[in-house]
Amino acid sequence: MKRKEIKILLLVSLCCATSFAQEVHVSVSSFFNKSSSSIQAINTRARLGYEVGAGYRYYFSQQWSIGAAVAYQHKELDFINRGANGNWSSTDIEGDIYDFRYKTKNSKEYLTYNSVNIPLTLQYETRGVVKWYLQTGVGLSLSLGTSQSEVEMNNLHTSGYYPKWDAELTGPSFMGFGYQHRLSQKNNIKIENRYSWLFETGIIQELGNKQSLYIGAFIDLGLNNLIKKENREANPISISSNLDSPVVLHSIWRQEKYKSQELKDYHLGFKLKYAFAL
């Protein structure tokens, strides 16, 4: 008798499980991307990013479900250092020691990076034609392609001070000395895979024929450092052997003095999702 009851219970459970919707969806979202890192004298500006993806959700009751998705993300970050200046000791091609000096109205960095985001979530929703839902989980973002850092300096003055002769040179230009109204350079930069905590809430509008529309707001909080602490540059500017373009600009995330800083980001945005039950 007990075996018969167990079989009936398993059969009922299976029927209930298959009676609940298995949902497939496509989604698009737009969000503000901002760094949660804090570096003295450097301001971070939020930039718009976007995501497009598709996913699957399995309901184990009418109100609870688990889901997974795959989405492409495009993200940008801005860093601004106003009134940047500095100096350090160097040696010219003749072996003479001098202080390289630079002063700029502002130094800006634009960081652009793309990823494939894979979230795993648990969702609760109310009943009705218009339902409220709450979703939380974790995400893994796999770095995609080559990320890029563009460093720009405006009204850049560079010079070399020779203490031996108490003289400051603002030329020649092939040594990196002089004035440039705007200097901009792009470099590839390695972005690590990202782990995050996700929270999303909003409404579900039933459209009929097992279709529904999600309208929600979300936060995606990055948990790990996106930049490795290796291959650091001593200074924000260096001089190369290229006589036509001797001044080389470096990302703040590749500079030695910021090696203790971590780059973490977070997203605040809105998501639209079209779903249909299988």
C-alpha positions in Angstrom: 0.0 0.0 0.0 2.8 2.3 0.9 4.5 1.7 -2.5 1.3 2.5 -4.3 0.9 5.7 -2.4 4.5 6.7 -3.2 4.0 6.0 -6.9 0.8 8.0 -6.9 2.6 10.9 -5.1 5.5 10.8 -7.5 3.1 10.8 -10.5 1.1 13.7 -9.1 4.4 15.6 -8.4 5.6 15.0 -12.0 2.2 16.1 -13.4 2.4 19.3 -11.3 5.9 20.0 -12.3 5.1 19.6 -16.0 1.9 21.6 -15.6 3.9 24.7 -14.6 5.4 26.7 -17.4 8.9 26.3 -18.7 9.6 29.7 -20.0 11.9 31.0 -22.7 12.6 34.7 -23.0 14.6 37.4 -24.9 15.6 40.6 -23.3 17.1 44.0 -23.8 18.4 46.4 -21.1 20.0 49.7 -20.7 22.0 50.7 -17.7 24.3 53.2 -16.1 27.8 51.7 -15.5 29.9 53.2 -12.8 33.0 52.3 -10.9 32.7 51.6 -7.2 36.5 52.2 -6.8 37.6 55.4 -5.0 40.9 57.1 -6.1 41.8 60.4 -4.6 41.8 63.3 -7.1 40.2 61.1 -9.8 36.5 61.4 -10.5 34.5 58.6 -12.1 31.6 59.4 -14.4 28.7 57.0 -15.1 28.3 55.9 -18.7 25.4 54.2 -20.5 25.8 50.5 -21.4 23.5 48.0 -22.9 22.7 44.2 -22.9 20.9 41.9 -25.2 20.2 38.2 -24.4 18.1 35.2 -24.1 17.3 32.7 -21.4 15.3 29.9 -19.9 13.3 29.7 -16.7 11.9 26.5 -15.0 8.9 26.8 -12.6 8.8 24.3 -9.8 5.6 26.0 -8.5 3.2 28.7 -9.7 5.2 31.4 -7.9 8.8 30.1 -7.7 11.2 29.5 -10.5 14.9 29.3 -11.3 16.5 30.6 -14.5 19.6 31.0 -16.6 20.5 33.3 -19.4 23.2 34.3 -21.8 23.6 38.0 -22.8 26.1 40.2 -24.6 27.1 43.3 -22.7 28.8 46.5 -23.8 30.2 48.7 -21.0 32.2 52.0 -20.7 33.8 53.9 -17.8 35.2 57.4 -17.6 37.9 58.7 -15.2 38.9 62.3 -15.0 41.9 63.9 -13.2 41.7 67.7 -13.3 44.8 69.7 -13.1 47.1 66.7 -13.2 50.9 67.4 -12.9 54.0 65.7 -11.9 57.8 65.2 -12.3 60.4 62.4 -12.1 64.0 61.9 -12.7 65.2 60.6 -16.1 68.3 60.4 -18.2 68.7 61.7 -21.8 70.5 60.0 -24.7 73.8 61.7 -23.7 73.6 60.4 -20.1 72.7 63.7 -18.5 70.2 63.5 -15.6 67.1 65.8 -15.8 63.7 66.1 -14.2 60.9 65.4 -16.7 58.0 67.7 -15.8 54.4 67.7 -17.1 51.3 69.8 -16.4 47.9 69.4 -18.0 44.4 71.0 -17.6 42.9 67.6 -17.3 43.6 64.0 -17.9 40.8 61.8 -19.0 40.6 58.0 -19.5 37.8 56.2 -21.4 37.6 52.5 -20.7 35.6 50.3 -23.1 35.0 46.6 -22.6 32.6 43.9 -23.7 31.5 40.6 -22.1 29.2 37.6 -22.2 27.1 37.6 -19.1 25.7 34.4 -17.6 23.3 35.0 -14.7 21.7 32.2 -12.5 18.7 33.5 -10.6 15.9 32.6 -8.3 12.5 34.3 -8.9 9.3 34.8 -6.9 6.2 36.3 -8.4 2.6 37.0 -7.3 -0.5 35.7 -9.0 -2.8 37.5 -11.4 -2.9 39.1 -14.9 -0.5 41.8 -13.7 2.1 40.3 -11.4 4.9 41.6 -9.3 8.2 39.7 -9.4 11.4 39.7 -7.4 14.6 38.1 -8.6 18.1 37.6 -7.2 21.1 35.5 -8.0 24.7 35.5 -9.1 26.4 36.3 -12.5 29.5 35.4 -14.3 30.7 37.8 -17.1 33.3 36.4 -19.4 35.6 39.0 -20.9 35.1 39.2 -24.7 37.7 40.3 -27.2 40.2 43.1 -26.5 39.3 45.9 -24.1 40.5 49.4 -24.8 41.7 52.3 -22.8 41.9 55.7 -24.4 43.9 58.3 -22.4 43.5 62.0 -23.4 45.4 65.0 -22.0 44.4 68.6 -22.8 46.7 71.7 -22.8 49.7 69.4 -22.0 52.9 71.2 -21.1 56.1 69.1 -20.9 59.6 70.1 -20.1 63.0 68.9 -18.9 64.8 70.6 -16.0 68.6 70.1 -15.9 69.9 70.8 -12.4 73.5 70.7 -13.6 72.9 73.9 -15.6 69.8 75.1 -13.7 68.0 75.2 -17.1 64.5 74.1 -18.0 64.0 73.1 -21.7 60.6 73.2 -23.5 62.1 71.7 -26.6 63.0 69.9 -28.8 59.8 68.0 -29.5 61.6 64.7 -30.3 62.6 64.5 -26.6 58.9 64.9 -25.6 59.2 68.5 -24.5 56.8 71.2 -25.6 53.1 72.1 -25.7 50.2 70.1 -27.2 46.6 71.3 -27.2 45.3 67.8 -27.1 47.0 64.4 -27.0 45.1 61.2 -27.2 46.3 57.6 -27.4 44.5 54.2 -27.3 46.0 51.0 -25.8 44.7 47.5 -25.2 44.1 46.6 -21.6 43.3 43.2 -20.1 39.9 43.0 -18.3 39.4 40.0 -16.0 36.3 37.8 -15.9 33.7 39.4 -13.5 31.6 37.9 -10.7 28.5 39.8 -9.5 25.4 39.7 -7.3 22.1 40.5 -9.1 18.8 42.0 -7.9 15.8 42.7 -10.1 12.2 43.7 -9.5 9.3 44.8 -11.6 6.0 43.7 -13.1 4.9 40.9 -15.4 2.0 41.7 -17.8 0.2 38.6 -19.1 -0.4 39.0 -22.9 -2.4 35.8 -23.5 -1.5 32.6 -25.4 1.2 31.8 -22.8 3.0 35.1 -23.5 4.1 37.8 -21.1 6.1 41.0 -20.9 8.5 41.8 -18.0 9.2 45.5 -17.1 11.9 45.7 -14.4 14.7 47.6 -12.8 17.9 46.0 -11.6 21.2 46.4 -9.9 24.3 44.3 -10.9 27.0 44.7 -8.3 30.5 43.6 -9.3 32.4 41.6 -6.6 35.9 41.2 -7.9 38.8 43.3 -9.2 38.8 43.6 -13.0 42.5 44.5 -13.4 45.5 42.4 -12.7 48.3 44.0 -10.6 51.1 43.0 -12.9 53.0 44.8 -15.8 52.8 48.3 -14.1 54.3 51.5 -15.5 56.3 53.8 -13.2 54.7 57.0 -14.4 51.6 58.3 -16.3 53.9 59.5 -19.2 56.9 57.9 -20.6 59.2 58.8 -23.5 59.7 56.3 -26.4 62.3 56.1 -29.2 59.7 57.2 -31.7 61.0 60.6 -32.7 57.7 61.6 -34.4 55.6 60.7 -31.4 57.8 60.4 -28.3 55.2 60.9 -25.6 53.4 57.8 -24.4 50.4 58.0 -22.2 49.5 55.2 -19.7 46.2 54.1 -18.2 45.8 54.8 -14.5 45.1 51.1 -14.1 48.6 50.3 -15.4 50.5 52.8 -13.2 52.6 51.7 -10.3 51.2 54.2 -7.8 47.7 52.8 -8.2 48.7 49.1 -7.8 46.8 48.9 -4.5 43.6 50.1 -6.1 40.9 47.7 -7.4 38.6 48.4 -10.3 35.1 47.2 -9.6 31.9 48.3 -11.4 28.2 48.2 -10.9 25.1 48.7 -13.1 21.8 50.4 -12.4 19.3 50.0 -15.2 16.0 48.9 -16.7 15.1 45.7 -18.5 12.4 44.7 -21.0 11.8 41.0 -21.5 9.4 39.1 -23.8 8.7 35.6 -22.6 6.6 32.6 -23.7 5.8 29.3 -22.1 6.8 26.0 -23.6 
